[in-house]
């Protein structure tokens, strides 16, 4: 994004394969929206990169999308991923996937059913917005003034899909200095 337009948006409606070492990066103030069913697939022998930087925002239209393969996912410099009502973002798809997920330098990941009336009225946690880190060999790092926020109606699943164990190997989960993992009322980790 070149920041010359107000609220520029890219709607990604087809899957993207990234060969070894390739980088798909969205940078600057703007929004990337994934259509239902698309995937970002790191296909090479060495990792590719999917990056959000400098205030870029990733959101899902509806349904689910997947980031899979051998890939480094980077969210930094005030960029964010938002998962909302009736949306699910899968990080990983099979045991062959190797995924390093880094949220740094003021990056944010937010999983919350922000406007869902059923969630707001419920006295028990409802999982209407889900980010599922599953099946893959993976690492998760939240560092340098960054955050993972799981709000009302949100679920951040590790080695699970819709509250059912799916296996996987989370090799490290680090929340560094001046960063936060915040689970609000009605959020589920």
Protein Blocks (a to p, Z undefined) as FASTA:
>chain_A
ZZlaghiacddfbdcdddehiacddedjddddddehiacddfbfbdcddddeehiacddf
ehcdddedjdddddeehiacdddehiacdedjbfkbccddddeehiacddddfklmklmm
pcbdcdfbccddehiacddddeehiacdddehiacdehiaehiaebjadfbdcddehiac
dddehiaZZ
